């Protein structure tokens, strides 16, 4: 965090990395479960599971965009 209480660029990137890893892991499990269901070897993932995976990916994507915006602001400030 910066002195004014806003997350700094490194914090945003770390949050994004963590969220991205979690979303990727959830996506892999969801896909694996889906393929097992297609093969008749497991239950079809629920709509709730699908929604949770989508929310995780949306959070990771939002954090990525925030981190990029912060980096752009800092780059613009450094050019001044």
BALOBA-1460 file (C-alpha; in Angstrom, 3 decimals):
// residues 80
<rec num="1" residu="x" x="0.000" y="0.000" z="0.000"/>
<rec num="2" residu="x" x="1.062" y="3.525" z="-0.650"/>
<rec num="3" residu="x" x="1.021" y="6.195" z="2.045"/>
<rec num="4" residu="x" x="-2.455" y="7.347" z="0.935"/>
<rec num="5" residu="x" x="-3.909" y="3.867" z="1.447"/>
<rec num="6" residu="x" x="-4.204" y="2.845" z="-2.198"/>
<rec num="7" residu="x" x="-2.643" y="-0.404" z="-3.397"/>
<rec num="8" residu="x" x="0.675" y="0.047" z="-5.121"/>
<rec num="9" residu="x" x="1.544" y="-1.512" z="-8.447"/>
<rec num="10" residu="x" x="3.418" y="-4.437" z="-6.874"/>
<rec num="11" residu="x" x="0.439" y="-5.227" z="-4.619"/>
<rec num="12" residu="x" x="-1.951" y="-5.184" z="-7.571"/>
<rec num="13" residu="x" x="0.284" y="-7.465" z="-9.608"/>
<rec num="14" residu="x" x="0.651" y="-9.861" z="-6.679"/>
<rec num="15" residu="x" x="-3.116" y="-9.894" z="-6.144"/>
<rec num="16" residu="x" x="-3.617" y="-10.526" z="-9.854"/>
<rec num="17" residu="x" x="-1.064" y="-13.355" z="-9.911"/>
<rec num="18" residu="x" x="-2.718" y="-15.022" z="-6.929"/>
<rec num="19" residu="x" x="-6.221" y="-14.621" z="-8.384"/>
<rec num="20" residu="x" x="-5.048" y="-15.805" z="-11.817"/>
<rec num="21" residu="x" x="-3.455" y="-18.948" z="-10.386"/>
<rec num="22" residu="x" x="-6.607" y="-19.741" z="-8.403"/>
<rec num="23" residu="x" x="-8.848" y="-19.141" z="-11.425"/>
<rec num="24" residu="x" x="-6.625" y="-21.272" z="-13.656"/>
<rec num="25" residu="x" x="-6.671" y="-24.126" z="-11.158"/>
<rec num="26" residu="x" x="-10.464" y="-23.928" z="-10.853"/>
<rec num="27" residu="x" x="-10.810" y="-23.856" z="-14.647"/>
<rec num="28" residu="x" x="-8.642" y="-26.970" z="-14.973"/>
<rec num="29" residu="x" x="-10.727" y="-28.851" z="-12.414"/>
<rec num="30" residu="x" x="-13.940" y="-27.729" z="-14.093"/>
<rec num="31" residu="x" x="-12.701" y="-28.859" z="-17.515"/>
<rec num="32" residu="x" x="-11.466" y="-32.170" z="-16.150"/>
<rec num="33" residu="x" x="-14.809" y="-32.795" z="-14.421"/>
<rec num="34" residu="x" x="-16.637" y="-31.831" z="-17.617"/>
<rec num="35" residu="x" x="-14.606" y="-34.261" z="-19.707"/>
<rec num="36" residu="x" x="-15.182" y="-37.040" z="-17.182"/>
<rec num="37" residu="x" x="-18.923" y="-36.325" z="-17.357"/>
<rec num="38" residu="x" x="-18.853" y="-36.507" z="-21.157"/>
<rec num="39" residu="x" x="-17.169" y="-39.907" z="-20.861"/>
<rec num="40" residu="x" x="-19.819" y="-41.030" z="-18.384"/>
<rec num="41" residu="x" x="-17.289" y="-41.234" z="-15.539"/>
<rec num="42" residu="x" x="-18.538" y="-38.418" z="-13.355"/>
<rec num="43" residu="x" x="-21.240" y="-35.917" z="-12.643"/>
<rec num="44" residu="x" x="-21.743" y="-32.844" z="-14.780"/>
<rec num="45" residu="x" x="-20.398" y="-29.775" z="-12.974"/>
<rec num="46" residu="x" x="-23.232" y="-27.725" z="-11.526"/>
<rec num="47" residu="x" x="-24.313" y="-24.270" z="-12.614"/>
<rec num="48" residu="x" x="-23.079" y="-23.100" z="-9.203"/>
<rec num="49" residu="x" x="-19.613" y="-24.512" z="-9.910"/>
<rec num="50" residu="x" x="-19.597" y="-22.898" z="-13.355"/>
<rec num="51" residu="x" x="-20.601" y="-19.566" z="-11.818"/>
<rec num="52" residu="x" x="-17.876" y="-19.788" z="-9.176"/>
<rec num="53" residu="x" x="-15.222" y="-20.455" z="-11.837"/>
<rec num="54" residu="x" x="-16.499" y="-17.553" z="-13.952"/>
<rec num="55" residu="x" x="-16.430" y="-15.227" z="-10.948"/>
<rec num="56" residu="x" x="-12.876" y="-16.254" z="-10.150"/>
<rec num="57" residu="x" x="-11.775" y="-15.541" z="-13.733"/>
<rec num="58" residu="x" x="-13.650" y="-12.218" z="-13.760"/>
<rec num="59" residu="x" x="-11.895" y="-11.158" z="-10.549"/>
<rec num="60" residu="x" x="-8.495" y="-12.100" z="-11.962"/>
<rec num="61" residu="x" x="-9.237" y="-10.201" z="-15.185"/>
<rec num="62" residu="x" x="-10.406" y="-7.127" z="-13.251"/>
<rec num="63" residu="x" x="-7.249" y="-7.146" z="-11.137"/>
<rec num="64" residu="x" x="-5.125" y="-7.447" z="-14.260"/>
<rec num="65" residu="x" x="-6.811" y="-4.408" z="-15.816"/>
<rec num="66" residu="x" x="-6.363" y="-2.408" z="-12.605"/>
<rec num="67" residu="x" x="-2.678" y="-3.328" z="-12.473"/>
<rec num="68" residu="x" x="-2.222" y="-2.311" z="-16.110"/>
<rec num="69" residu="x" x="-3.972" y="1.019" z="-15.505"/>
<rec num="70" residu="x" x="-1.719" y="1.695" z="-12.521"/>
<rec num="71" residu="x" x="1.363" y="0.835" z="-14.552"/>
<rec num="72" residu="x" x="0.236" y="3.166" z="-17.352"/>
<rec num="73" residu="x" x="-0.309" y="6.006" z="-14.864"/>
<rec num="74" residu="x" x="3.142" y="5.512" z="-13.401"/>
<rec num="75" residu="x" x="4.742" y="5.334" z="-16.833"/>
<rec num="76" residu="x" x="3.014" y="8.558" z="-17.864"/>
<rec num="77" residu="x" x="4.119" y="10.263" z="-14.647"/>
<rec num="78" residu="x" x="7.700" y="9.113" z="-15.182"/>
<rec num="79" residu="x" x="7.739" y="10.642" z="-18.672"/>
<rec num="80" residu="x" x="6.825" y="14.076" z="-17.341"/>
